[in-house]
C-alpha cells in the first residue's frame, strides 16, 4: 500500500467531541468515520487491525475445537419468544416487522440462534461436548453510545457457545476458555487485562467473568484487593461492613430538624456520625410503579444492579407523591407506610443507635435500634463496596477501586436457554436430559480501541506488531531525488516479496507532515530513506515507540528490518501463557 493512494484523511487537531484518546486517534488517523450515533464505517487501516484481531481469535478458538459457524443478523421474534427474552429485554433489542407483518429482531446476542442451530445435532449424549463460534455483526440499540468504538450500536463480535452433559464438563471447558481469553489478549499486546467476577445481566447464568483493561477512561468500576488478588466488577462485589465500636443503645427520640434533608445536613445539625445514620433511597418498580425504599448506612450508596437482581425487576428513582405516604428527605424505617416494600442493607447490621428519618417533614429520630424497635428484619447486600473497604475474600481493609474497559466476557449459562427452548438429549441410560451451556464473547472493534488506548503516545497509536495494519512503514524523504526514490522503491518491493505487510509513503510532502502521518498510522517499524544518510551508505531504522533508532548500512537494511520485526514478535510471545 502507498500512502498517496490510502483512502482517508489524517489531521493534527483533536476533535472536540472525542473524550478519550483512542476515539480521537481513530478519527484523526483516518481509521473510522461516523455514519450515525454509535455507528461507524472503517477505513482500510482499522479494517486491517480488526482482521488481525479476528485471526488471533480464530486460531485460539480453533485450538479449543470450537467450530466456526455463522448466524443470521436478522432473527424471527418467535425465536426470542421461545427463550422468553422477546419481552423481557428492554429497548436495546431492535424489534421490527417484515413486509408480511412477522415480528423480527436484529441480533444483539445469539444464544437463541445457537440453540436453534445445535438442538437437532445435540439429541444424543454421544455428540457431547461440542462448541461453536461466529464472528458476526450485531446491533444493540444503545441509549448512550460514547467513546468511539468502545460503546457503539453496531459492532462486530466473536461469540462462542459450548454444550455439555454435566456441570463438571462445563467448568473444565470454561477454565480452558478463560485461559484462551488471556492468550488472545496477550497475543494482541494486552498482557495486563485481568479477569473479574461479574454480574450476568440479561445474558443470565450463575457464574460469569469480565476481562477488563484497567484504564482511567473506563466506564466500569473494578474492585481489587492487592493482598489476596481478589477482583470483581462493582456490581458483583460483596460488600462487607464492620460496625463494631458504634455507640451503645439509646432511647428512641423524635427531634426537630428544620430544613435538614440530606444525611450530611442532619448529622451536622445533630452532631452525630454519618456512620451511625440510616439513609433512605426510594425507587419504583418499572413494571408496576410499586414503591421500594432501601435503607443503607449513611455513607453507603445503593448498587442498583444488586437491587434489580434481588427484586427480579428493573427499577427507576421514585417520584414521591402525596398518595405514596412517603416523605422525601425525611423517610425512615420506624412507622413507615405499608404502601411500600422496605429493604435493609447489610451495612446497617450491628448498629445499635441510629439516626433516621421521622416520616414527617422536618423531623428525624435518634436512638433507633432496628431489632428493638422494628423486630427481626432481613439484611441483604444491595450497596456498593467502598474504596478502602473490607475484602470479601481475605477480610482485610485493602479494597481498591479502579476504572476499566470491558474487553471480553464469559458465562456459565446452565440450562437457561436449553430448558426454555426445549433442547434435550438422550442420556446413556435412555432418559431425556437438558444440556448445559456456556457462552463467551469478545467485541472486535472494542478490542481494537482497547489496544489503541493502551498503546499510544501524544502523536498517535503504537500498534503491537501482531495487530498492526502494516508491520513496516517506508518513508522516502525526497521523491524528487532519483537515488533516494530508487533505494526506497527497492526496499518496498523486497519487503513485499518477503510477505511483510508494508506501507510506503511516496508523497512529495515536508518531513514534518510525513512523520506526523506515520505516527498516526502507527506501524511498529519505520524505515526512513534520506539523501544525506544515503550518501554515507546508511538508512535509518527505528521503532514507533522510539526504543530503537539506528543507522544501518543500506545493504543490510532488509535483514535488519526482518530481525527487528522478529524481535517485536518474540517480545509479545514471551508474555503469552501456554495453552491448557
N, C-alpha and C positions, 0 to 999 in steps of 0.2 A: 504494500500500500504506500502511495505517495501522499504527503500532506497536501500538496496542491490539488488533489482530487478528493480529499476527505470531506464528506458532507457534514456540515455542522459549523457553528460559529463559536470561536473562543474569544473571551474578552476579559479585561482586567478588573472591572468594577464588581463588587459583591452585590447581588440583587437584594433589594430591601426586604423582600418577603421571605428570604431564606434564613431561618432561625438557627440552623445547625450547619456545620462545615460540610458534611457530606452532601447535603442538598445544594449548598452554594457552589461547590466544585462540580457537581453533576450538571448544573445549569451553565456555569462559566466555562467548563471544559468541553461542551458540546457532547454530553453523554445522554441527556434526556431533553424532551420538550413536552411541556404540559399541554394536554388536549382539553381537559376539563378538570375540575377539582378532584384530586386523588386519582387521576387517570393520565398516564404518560406514554408517549412514544419513545422508543430507544433508538439512538443513533448507533452507528457501527461500533464505536469503542465500548459502549455499555453492553451491546449485544454480544460482543466477543467475550467480555468479562463473564456475563451470565452463562454463556456456552461452556466456558472453562469451569465454572462452578458446577454446572449440571454434569459435566464429565466426571468430576470428582465424586459427586453424589452417586452417579450410576455405578461407578467402579465399586464403591463401598456397599451399595445395595445389592449388586450382583454377587459380591463376596459373601453375603448373608443368604444366598439362594433365594432372594426375593426377585420375582419376575415382573418386568415392566409391562404394564398394560396401559390402556387409555380409556377414560370415562368421558361421557358427554359433558359439555359445558351446560347445555340446556337439559333439564330433567323434568319429567312429569310431576306435578304436585302430588299425585297419588302415591308416588314412592316415598315422599316425605310424610304423607298421611299414615303410611304403614308404620313408620318409626315413631309417630306422634309429634314430630318436630314441625310439621307444616304450620300449626297454630302456635306452638309454644315458643318458637324462635321469633324474636321481635322484628323490627323494621330493617335490620341488617340483611335479611333474606329478601331478595328482589323477586316478587311474585308478579306474574302477568298471565294473560290468556292468549293462546294462539288463534288463528283465524277460525278454528272450529269451536272456539269457546272453551277449550280444555285448559284447566289451570296448569301453569308451568312455573318453574323457578330457574334462576341462574345459580349454578352450583357454587356455594361458598365453602363447602367441605363435602366430602364424598363417601361418608360411612354407608349411607343408604345404597349408593351405586356399587360399592364394594360388596355388600351382602348380596345384592341383586345378581352381580356377576358370578359370585362364588357359590351360591347356595345349591345349584344343581351338581357342581363338581364335589361339593362337600357332603354328599349324602351318606358316605361310608367312612368309618374310622380309619380305614386303610389309606385314605388320601391326606391324612393329617400328620404333622402340621404343614402349613403352607403359608406363603407370604406373597403379596402382590404390591406393586407401587406404580405411580404415574408421576410425570412432571407435566402440569397442565395449567391452563389459565383458569382463574377463579374470580368471582366477583362478590364483594361484601359491601353493602350499601352503608359504608362507614359514615357516622354522623359528623365526625370531625377529622377528616384526613389532614395530615400535617407532616412536616419534616421530609418532604420529597418521597423517596421510596420506602421510608420507614413505616409510615401508616398511609395506605392507599385504599382505593376501592377496587380497582382491577389489579390482579397480581398473578405471578407465576409461582407455583408451589409444588414441591415434592411431597406427596403424601403416600405413606405405605400402610398396609393393613395386614395383620397376621391373624391366623385362625388356629385354635388349639383345642385339644380334648381335655386338658387339665390345667388348673391354675399353676401347678409346678412347671409345666412346659412353657406356659406364657411367661412366667417370671424368668426362666432361663433365657428365652429369646429376648425379652425386654432388657435383660442385662447385656446381652450381646449387642443389641441395637444401641443401647446407651453408650457402650464402648465405641461403636462405629460412629456415633454422632461426634464424640470427642475427636476421632480420627478425621472426620470430614472437616471440622473447624480448624484443626491443627494443619491439615493439608492446605487449607485456604489461607493460612497465615494468621489464624486467630487462636493461638495456644492458650490464651488467658480466659477463654469462655468457660464459665462454670455452670454446673447443673444445680438447680434449686428446686426444692419441693414446691408444688404449685397447686392452685385451685383448678379443678377440671372444667368449671364453667359449663357452657351449653353442650360441650362435647360429651361430658359425663365420664363415669369411671371412678374407681376407688383410689387409684394411685396415678399421679402424673408429675412430671418434671419439666421445667423450662430450662433451656440453655441460654444463659444471659451473658452478654458482653457488658462488663462494667464500664459505664461512661457517664460523665456528668450531665450529658444531654438526654439521657434515657428517661422514659416516662414511667418506668416501673420502679418501685421501691424494693430493694433487696435486703433481706435481713441476714447478717453474717455474724458468726462468732469466731474470733481469731484464736481462741483457746482450743476448741474441740473440732472446728471445721464445719459446724452446722451452717446450713444455708437454706433459705426459703424465700419465696415471694411473700410480700407483706400480707397478701390475702390468705396465705396458708400457714403463717407462723403462729403457733400457740402463744398467747400472752400469759406470762406468769408474773404475779404480783405478790410482794411481801408486805403485809400490813402490820407486822409486829412493831411494837413501840408506839402505837397510836394511843390517843387519850383514853382513859377509862370511861366506863359507862356513866352517863349523866342523866339528868331529868329532862324529859321531852318538854320543850318550852316554845311557844309561838311568839315570835318577836317581830316588831315593826321594822321593815327595811325599805323605806321610801325610795322609789326610783332605782333600786338595785336589781337589775335583771340578769346580769352575767355573773358567772362564778367569781371572777376576779373582783367585781364590784361588791358582791355580797361578803366575800371573805375579808376584803379590805375594811368594809364597814363594821363587821363583827370582830375583826382582829383574830380570825381563825385561819388554819392552814387549808390551802386548796386540796391537799392530800387527804383531808378529813371532811370533804364535801361530796355531795351527791348531785350529779348533773343529769338533767333530763333532755333527751334528744327525741323529737317527735317525728314520726313518719306516718304515711298512709300506704296501704297495700294497693298496688296499681289496679288489680282486677276488681276489688270490692270497695275501695276507699275506707276500709276499716282502719281505725287509728291504732298505732303501735307506739308505745313510749318505752324507750330504752334508758335505763338508769346506769350510769357509769361513775367511777371516781372522777372528781372534778378535773383532774389533769389528764384524763384519757379521752381519746376520740373513738367514735364508733367505726368499726370496719364493716362497710355496707355489704361487702361480698359475704362475710361470715353471717351477717344478719339475713341476707337473702337465702343462703343455704339453710339456715335454721328454720326460716318460715316456709321455705319451698315456694316463695312468691317474690316477685320484684316489688320494690318499694320506691317512694319518692318523698321528699320533705313535705311535712304536713302543712296544710292550710288550716290553721286553727280558727274555727268559727265559734260563735256563742253556743250553738247547739251541741258542740263536741263535749262540753263540760270541762275542757282543759283551759288552763290559764297560762298563756305564753309568758315566759320569763319567770314564772313563779310555780312551776309544776313540780310536785314532789310525790313520793310513793305513799305517804301517810294519808289515808282517807281520799285517795284519788278516785275519780269517777269510774264506774263499772262499764262505761261505754267504750273502753279501750283495752287493748291487750298490753300487759306490762311484762317487761323483760329486765332481769337484773344481771348485769355483767359481773364476771368473777373478780374484777378489780375492786368491788365493794366488800368482798368476803373477808370477814375477820375484823372489820372496823366496828367498834362498839359505840362510837359517839360521832354522829354525822350531822352536818348542816345540810338542809334540803329545802326545796320549795314548799310553801304553805298552802298551795292550791287556792290562794286568794291574793288579789293584787296587793303588792307592797308588803307581803308577809312571808317569812321563812320560819322553819323550825330549827332549833338547836337541840342536840342531845338525842337524835334519833338512833335507836338501836333496832336494827332490822328484825332480829329474832324475837326480841321482847315486844316490839310494837306492831310487827306485821306477821309474826309466826314463822313457820318453816317455809322458806322460798327456795326456788331452784336457781342456782347461779350458773350462768353459761358464758362461754367465751365469745364475745362479739366486739371486742375492742382491738385497736391497733397496738402492736408491740412497739415499744419506745426505744430510741437510741440510748444506750447505756443500761438497758433493761436486763432482765434475767434470761439467760439462755435456757430454752426448754429441754435441752439435751444434757448439758453439763452442770446447769444450775448456777453458773457464775454470772455476775453482772458485767458481761463483756459484749453485749449485743451492739453491733454497729450497723447503721442503715446507710446503704449506698444506692446510687441510681444505676439502672441497667436497661439495655435494649434486648428484647427477646429475639433470639436468633433461630430458635427451634423449640419443638416441644414433643413429648412422648407421653402416651396414656395407656394405662391398663383399663380397657373398656369393660371387661367382663362380658356379660350377656345382654347389655343394654339394647343393642341393635339386633342381634341374632334372635333374641327372645321375642321382641316386638314384631319382627319381620318373619317370624316362624321359620327360621333356618334350623334344621335338625339333621342329625346323622344317626346312622345305626351303629351302636357300640358293639364291641366284640361279644358281649353277652346277649346281643339281639335286642336290647332296649333302645328306645329313641331318646337321644340327649341333645342338648343345645350347646353348640361350640362357644368357646370363649375367644374374645378379640383383643387385639392391641392396635393402636394407631400411632403414627409417627410422622411429624410434619417439619418441613424446612421451607421458608419463603426464600426464593432465589433472589429476587430483587432486593429484599431486605438484607440478605446476606452480603450482597454487593455493597450496599450502603454501609453496613457494619464494618466491612473491610476498609472502606474509604474513611470511615470515622476513626478507625483505629490506626490507620497508616496514612498520615498526611503531614505536611508542614504548612507554612504560611502561603506557599505558592501553588499547591495542588496535591493530588493524591500520590502516594508512593506505593504502587501496586506490588504485592508479593509476586514472585516470578511464576508461581503456579496458576495464578488467575489473571495476570496482566494481559491486556488486549494485544500488546506486542511486547516481546521479550527485549527487543533492542530498538532504539531509535538512532538512525544515522543522520547526522546533520552536516550538510555541505555549506560551509561558511561563505563561499564565493562561487556561485553557479556560473558567473561570467569568467572565471579562471579555468582555462581548459584542463590544466593538470589536476587542479583540485576536484573538478567535477568528474574527471575520468577516474580518479582514485576512489571517489565516493561511489560512483556507479558500480565499480568493480566489487567493492565491499558489500554493497547492497545485493548484487547478483550472487556472490559466493555464499552469503548467509542464507539467502533464499534456497539455494541449491542444497544446502545442508538441512533444510527443513525447519529452519529457525524463523519464527514469526518476527518480521522486521518492518518498521515504518521508516520512510525516507523523507526527510524534509528537503525538498528540492526547490523551494521557493527563493526568489530573489528579494529577501527582506533583511532588515537590520538584525544584527546578532541578538540584541535585547529582545526583540519580538519573537525570534526563533526559539530562544531559550525559555521565554515565558510560556510559549505554546508547548514546548517539550515538557516543562514542569506540569502543565495541566494534563497532558497525555499520560504522563507518569510511567513510561517504560522503565523498568528497573535498571537497564544497562543503556548507556549512551556512548556512541562513537562520534567524535567531532573531528571533522577533516577541515583544516585551515591552511592557507598558503604558507604562512610563516613556519609553522611546525613541519609542514611537508617538505620545505626546503632543507630542514635538518634531518629529513628521513623519519619523522615521527608523526604519530596520530594520537590524539587524546582519547583515553578510555576512562570512564567514570561510572559510578552508580548514582541512581536518582537520589538516594539518601545521603550522598556526599561522603560515605565511608571509604570509598575508593576513588582516587583521582590520580592517574598516572599517564606518563608519556610512553608509548610503546613503539618500537621500531615498526615501520609500515609493513614490512614483510612478515611480521609476527602478529599483526592485529587480529586476524581471523582466529588463530589458535588461542590467543589471549582472551578474546571475547568469549569463545566457547568455554574456556577454562573458568571464566568469571561466572558465566551462566550456570555451569555445573556446580560451582561452589554455592551459589544462591539456592539452588535446588537442595543441595546437601544440608545447608543451614536449616531449611524448613523441615526436611525429612528427619533430621536429628531430634526434632521436637514431637514427632508423630509416634504415638504408642503402638505396640504390637496389636494385631487382631486377636480377639478371643475365639 
